[in-house]
Structure formats: C-alpha cells, structure tokens
C-alpha cells in the first residue's frame, strides 16, 4: 500500500496532464502543491506564467524557474491547481 507522501506525488504528477501549455495558471499552497510545482518544473511543459497564492509558492516557482505573474496582469486563468 502506498504511503500518504507517495499518493500526494502520484496526484501531483497526474495533475500535469491538465496543465495547458502556453497559458497562465493559478497555483495554490500546500504539500501536494509543492510536489506539483516540482513536477511541473521538471516536466518541460511551458506555461506563460503562474499566479501564486503565497510567498512559499512564489519561492518554489522561482526555484524551478516557472514564471510568476500577477493576478492583475491576466484576464483569466486557464486552470487552477490546489
């Protein structure tokens, strides 16, 4: 049986299938989201940018060189991951 951490990683990696390339997305906060950001950063998927909900999320976006955008600078978000 998988551990809780393994299940979170599986969920984070599965969520990559729903990331629309070339679009802006929203990204929430939390341990599963942290795994999602790591997976996104390593995936090679290219997004226009991500709107962050916290300082911690912003720091992880920067660590994985995922461009961060302000919510004020986008008309809509193609998807939100939390």
N, C-alpha and C positions, 0 to 999 in steps of 0.2 A: 504494500500500500504506500502511496506517495505521501511525503510529508507536506505540511502546510506551505512551506517555502517552495517546494517543487511544484505544487499546484499553482501557486502565485506566478512562478516563472512560466509555466505552461500557458496560463491565462494571458500573461503579458506578451508572449510570443505569438499566440493565436490572434491577439488584437492587431498585430501588424498587418494582417490580411485586410483590415478595414481602413488602413491609412491611405488616403487619397494623395497620390504624388502630385506635386505642383500646386498644392492648396495650402491654406492656413488651417491649423487645427488648434483646439484647446487642449491643455493638459492639466489635470488636477494634481492632487497631492496625496502621498501615502506610499506604503512599502511596495504595493503592487505596481503603482505608477512609476516608482523608481526603477523597478525591473523593466517596465515598458520603455522608459527613456533609454536605458542601457541597450535594450534590444533594438530600438529604433536607430540609435546611434551607430550600432554595429551592422545594421541591415543593408546599408547602401541606398535605402529609399530616400528620395529627395523631396522635401516639402518646402513650400515658400516660407513658412515660419510657424512658430507655436506661441500661443498666448499662455502664459504661466499664471497659476493661482497662488504661488507662494515663492518666497526667497529661496527655499530649498530646491524647489522645482527649477527655478531660474539657474541656480548654480549647477545642477545636473545637466540642464540643456547646454550650458556653456562648456561643461566638461566634455560632452560628446559632440560639440561643435554643431549643435542644432540651432538654427537662427531663431531668436526670440523677437516677437513683435508685440506692440502694444494693442490692446483691445480697441483703443481709439483710432488705430490706423487700419482696421479691417472692417469691411462692410458685413461680412458673415464668416462663420467658421464652418468648414465642410464637415467636421466631426469633432467630438469632444471625448476625451479618454480620461476616466477617473476610477 
